[in-house]
């Protein structure tokens, strides 16, 4: 499928079963494997990132291809370091361009036998599993939280545990705290022992039953749909009021864009309100995966914005900052970048493309964040829409269920 055309219904009243949280799934799978659990956690996602993780952990081939799954690359790299045997872990061409030297250097400091099987600083990697006796490592706090989480999760398997020091500003702290919660749920002893230091005791995990919550980042696209619609009510089962997911902040943020969240028993209902801010400013350092949703929503609603804390967007599936600027221009919006981490829009417009067609850059969130714009634009074309399988395989089916019309071109 090379291109689809998406058009919207006049109003929306629907109930949508979201995918389970990819962030929780992949952490739970790694921890469950380290606990030597015989059963998988319940309610696992069927997205690409989780599927490749399950396949790797079940079969442990000598060459593990995680395709485009960045989370799987980071988590499995650390997992293989404390496992048995020799493995090569690789991925797509884009994955082989995504830096991993910070994690490799940290693992080497702990005593890991790991080599680059291609270009220095990038996957593929050759890893020889062994018992790791070193226990102290230091990382910059502003690196991807997935590096930090990967190291923390293997902490209980290290002979002397782990003491991890983070220097400078610590970004994406909610993702670190999510990792700590799951570790504790499986019996680990882990804690912040100071503002920038974490300690994991060499106390083995215990295999326990585990149920995975639905994904708040997937919910963000339904918040966007509500914000852009004249009339909308959307029920989303499987979301919890007290959620460990950092992206649950989306509920509070969308209050500024006219969407109310009503909490029920293991579900939320989204409703339109009349309260819309004149301008939006937010630091997305702790919720970078929400940035694309808010850039598109605010611009299409005509709401000026300044969004900071976006430095990690440059090393995602694509350079999301450059991609957003390019694709928003097709819709007639001139978004500007500053300081390598800030995106702003003060109402600047240009002539939009006659029939805007959004390139997705092998990035699932580009497709999902731009599709709802059809509500205000009348229709929108999306190139290579199958990229959504990375995190939300049934996204297009869910849109159809809600009344959207999707045709292949």
N, C-alpha and C positions, 0 to 999 in steps of 0.2 A: 504494500500500500504506500504510494508515493505522496498522495495529497488528499485531504478531505476538505469539504466545505461544511462549516458549522453555522446553523441558524438557530435562533432561540424561540421559545414559546412566549406568549403574552404574559403569563403569570406562572408561578411555580408553587406547587403544594405537593411535597414528596417526602418519602422516607428512604434513606440511602444507607446501605451496609458498607461502611468504609473498610479498606484493608487494615489489618492489624499493624501496629507500629513496627516499621523496619528497624528503627534504632533499638527498640526493646528486643525484637526477635533475634537480631544478630548477636547482641550481648548475651541473651539467655542461651542461645545455642552454644556459644563458646564456653560459657561458664558451666553449662550442663555437661558438655564434653569433658571439661577438666574435672568435673565431679564424678565422671564415669557413670552418668545416668543412663538407664536402659530405655527410657521413654523420652520422646521429644516434648518440649513445652507445648501447651494447647493453644489453639487459635493462631498458628503460625501463618504469616503472610505467604501468598503464592507469587510474590514479585520476584524479578530476576535476582536481585541482590541476596534475598533469603534463599532462593532455590539453589544458587551456586554454593552458598555456605553449607546447606544441608548435604548436597552431593559430595563436597570435599570432605566433610566430617564423616560421612557414611563410608566412603570408599577409599579415602586417603591415597589417591594415585601418586606415582612418583612425580608426575608433572600435573600441577593443579592450575587450571585456567579459570580465573574468576571473571573473565570477560570485562565488563565496564564497572564492576562493583568495587568502589573505593573502600567502603567499610570492610568488605570481605578481605581485600588486599592487606589492610593495616592489621585487622584483628587476627587473621590467619598467619600472618608473618610472625607475630609474637607467639601465637599458639604453637606453631611448628618449632619454634626455638626451644620449647620445653618438652617437646614430644619425643618420638622415637623415629629413627631412620633419617634418610636424606631425601629432600624434596626440592623441586623447582616450582616456584609460584610465578605465574605470568598473567597477562590480560590482553586487552585490545591494544591497538596502536596508540590510542589516546591514553590508556592506562600506563603504557610504557613511556609516556611523556610527563607523567605526574610525579613530582619529586617524592622520595621516600628516605632520603639520607638521614634526616633527623631521627627517625625511628631506628634505622639500621645502626647508626652511631650509638644510640642509647642501648640497644640490645648488645652491641659489641662491648660496651662498658660493663654490662652484666656478665660477659663471658660467652656470648653466643658466637657460634661458627656460622657466619653468613657472608656470602660473596655476591657481587653483582655479576649476573650471567650475560649482561649486555652492556649498556652505557652506564658509566659511573654515576651513582646517585639516583638511578631509576630502576624500576622492574624491567626484566625478570630478576628474581633472586634465587640463589642456591643456598638452602638452609640445612644444616646438620643438627638434629635435635640432641640435647644433652642436659644433664643436671647443671643448673646455674647456681654458683655459690656467692658471687658478688651481689650486694644488696642495695647499693646506693647509686643513684643516677640523677642528673640535673638536666632539665629541659627549659627552653624559653616558654613562658606562659602564653604567648600569643600565637603558638602553632596550632594546627588542627587538634581539636580535643580528641580525635580518634587515635592519634599517636599516644596521648596520655592514657586514654581508656584501654588501649591495647596492652600497655605496660602494666597498668593497675590490675587488669583481669588475670594476668599470669602470676601476680605477686604471691598468692597462696601456694603456688607450685615451686617457688624458689626456696632453696635450702635454708636461707636465712631471712626470708621475707623480702620486703622492698621498702626503701625509704626514697620517695620521689620529691625532689625540690623543683619548684617552678619559679623562674626568674622573670621580673618585669610584670607587665599587665597580664592578667589571666583572662583569656577570652573563652566564650562558650562554657562558662562554669556550670550552667544547668545540665549540659551533657555529661560533665564529669560527675556531678551529683547523681545523675541517673545511673551511671555505672556503679557508683558506690552503693546505691539502694539495691540494685540487682545482686551485687556481690554479697551484701548482708543477707538478702533473701535466701541465698544458697549457703549461708553459714560462715561466710568469711568475716574476719576481724580487720576492719579498715576504717580509717578516720583521718580527718584533717587534724594535724597536731599543731599547726600554726596557720597563719593566713596564707602561706605559700608552700606548705609542706604536708605531704600525705605519707601515712605509714600503713603497710599491709603486713600483718603477722603471718608467719609460716604455718597457718592453720588451714588444713584441707577443706575444700568445699564439700557440702553434703547434697546428694541428689534429692530434690524435692519436686512435687507437682507444681507447675507454674502456668498461669493463664495470662496471655498477652493482651493488653489493652489496644483498642483501635488507635489509628494514627492521627494525631492532631495536625500534622503538616498537611495530610490529605484533606482534613476538614477545612483547611484554609481556603480551598478553591470553592467550597460551598458557601463559606462566608462571603467570598468575592461575588459569587452569583447572587446572593441575597442583596448585597450592597448595590449592585448594578441594576437589579430588577425593580420595577414599580411595585409589584406585589410578590411576596415570597414567604413561604413557611417551609422549613426543611428540618426534618427529624434525623438525628445521627445517633444510632444506637452504639453502645460499646465505649463511649467516652466517659471519663470519670471527672467529677468536680475537683477532687484532690489527685492530680496527676503528676507523676514524676517527669513528664515530658516538658522540656523547656518551651516547645512550640504551643503548649496550651495557653500561652500568653496571647495567642491570636484572638481569644474570646474578648479579652479586655481591650485590645487594640482596635477591634472592629466596632466597638461601641462608638468610637469617634467617626465612623463611616456609616452610622445609622443601622447597625445590626445588634439586636439584643439576644443574649444567650439565656435560655431558661433551662435550669438543670433538673433532671429527673433521676430515677433509679437507673444508674448505668446508661444514661443517654442524655443528649442535649437537644433542644429545639431552638432553631434560629428564626427570629422574627424581625421584620422591618420596623424601624422607629423613625421619627422625624428629626432626630438630633444628629447633625452632620457638622464637623469642624470646618472652619474656613481655611486652615492650613495644618499640615501634619509634619511633625518632626519626631524622629525616634532613632535611637542607637541600636542597631540590629546585631551587635557583637555577640549576644547570647542566643539569637534566633536567626542566623543567616539564611536558612532555607525558606524563610517567609518573605524575603526581600522582593523577589520577583512578583509575588502576589500583590504586594502593596504598591510597587511602582506602577504596575498596570492599572490596578483599581483606582488609585488616586488620580492618575493622569486622565483616564477615561471619564472620571467623574468631575474633572476640572478643578481638582484640589491641589494647590501647590504643596511641595514637600521638600524636605531635606532629610535624607536617610544616611546615617554614618555607620561605622563599624562593619563595613562590607569588605574588608581586606581579604577574607578567605574566599570570596566569590571568584577571585582570579584563578584559583587552583581547583575549582570544582570540575564537573564533567566537561565544561568549557569555561572560557573567561566570561562569566555571567555579566560582568559590568559592561564589557564591550558588546556582548550579545544584546543586552537590554537597550543600549543606546542605538544600535543598528536597527533593531526590530521596532522600537517605539517610533523611530523616524518614519518608518513605512506607514504608521498610523497617523503621522502628522504632528508628533510631539518631539521637541528637541530637549532631550535629557542631557545634563552635563555631569562630568566626573571631575572631582578634585581630590587631591591628597592621596590618590590611589585607594580610597576607602569611603568616599562620599558620593552619592548620587543626588542631584537636585533638579527641581523643575519649578519655575516661577511663572508658568503660563505660556512660555515661548512655543510658537507653532510654526509649521511649514506645510507645504502642500502634500497631502497624503497620497499614497499610491491609489490608483483607481480601484483595483481589486487587491487589497493587501493580502499577501501570502507570507506567513511567518515561518522562517527557518528555525529548526529546533536544535541544531548543533549537537546531536546525539545526547541531548539534555532533556530528561523527562519533565523537569519543572518549567522549561520554556513552553512546552506544549500545553501543559495544564494551566499555567498562569495566563496565557494569552487567549485560550479558547473562550472563556466567559466574556471577553470584550465584544463578542458578537451581539450581546444583549443591547449595547448602546450603538454599535456600528451597523447593525442589520444582519451582517454575516461576516465571517472571516475564514480564510483558508489556512490550513496548517500542513506544512510539509513533514513527511516522515512521522506520522502520528503514532506509530508503533513504539516510539521511545518510552511511552508511559509504562510499558511493562516492567521497567526498572524498579518502580515503587508502587504503582497503582494500575495493575493490569486491566481492571474492569472500568476504568475511568470513562471511556467512550460509551460503554453499555449503560453506565449509570446516568450519563447525560441524556441518552435516549429515553431511559426510564423516566427521567424528570420532564420530558417533553421536548427536548432539543431535537432538531433534525440534522442528521449527519449523512452526507453522501460522499462516496468515493469518486475522485476525479481521474 
